[in-house]
Amino acid sequence: MSNTTHSMRAVVFKSPGRVVVEDRPMPRIQDPRDAIVKVKAAGLCGSDLHWFRGNQNMKVPGDFIPGHEVVGEVYEVGSAVKKFQTGESVVDPNADTSLLHPPPALPERLLVLMGDIFPTGYFCASRFLKPMTPAEAKETVVAVVGCGPVGICAIAAALTWCDTVYAIGMIPERIAEAEKIGAKPLRLDQNPEQAIKDATDGRGADLVLEVVGGPKPFQLCLDLIRPFGTISSVGVQATDLTLHGPTLHAKNVKVEWGRCPVYGIFDEALECLVKVQEKVSFLCDKEMKLEEAVEAYDLFDNRKVHKIILIP
């Protein structure tokens, strides 16, 4: 909040590649079910980079205030809100429909991950591993395409079910971080398709988790998957995909994709995060002041850091 009671400081998107920090009017209750949350920490998400980089399929208007990974304190509630009171700590706004109380088992800074990326990574892994028997899941060979923050979360979640997870990416530092949390690292220039086939008697991966988005990562998934295997995709698809019909037909591949229903799986994802928090806590190591948001976006856009947490 700024020094006045009627305005606040906010990160504002002006045009591709340009954000500023400026005074904006304070939000107000518009519906009895609303809540206003005083933000204590907010994460930059990889999906923010689509509009920041000017992706033609994900245009947003100028003067847009971004942000969807939020931890804060209830500042004001509407008359219909029954579960929350002023002063309570919460994750993600929207009163009784999606505002949630944080558990005592997690430090506050890690709760930012629950705004989006950890549930997304968990969802990518769990929608196929969770229904399996423990023995079946344990023996499942998983490949994760992408070692960014969502990829790290997907790897950590998958390893709660199975023993073998391959992490595939192109940035050495990120692949090394995936290895530290238990994945088998494979660089794109190391022919990951052949490496996984060699390790599985020529079969390929049983399950491929796609967390990047775009035609090339998805084609890699098709190359990695075994016949009758499964691809789970949560990467933001900001452009058209051209699917290789002969491969899909020959391999009998099952594919599921789409955005994560964060609120619907919040509790089970949170339970998983409590278990793996030591593995993923490094994602929240980089904190910057809100007033440094311009520099933060530059670092994030140039992949100098995994993730950045903005604090007031």
PyMOL commands that set and color helices and strands:
alter all, ss='L'
color gray80, all
select helices_A, chain A and resi 48-52+95-98+108-115+117-129+134-139+149-158+172-180+188-190+192-199+215-224+245-251+262-284+290-301
alter helices_A, ss='H'
color red, helices_A
select strands_A, chain A and resi 7-15+18-25+35-43+70-77+89-91+141-145+164-169+184-187+205-210+225-233+254-257+287-289+309-311
alter strands_A, ss='S'
color yellow, strands_A
deselect
rebuild
show_as cartoon
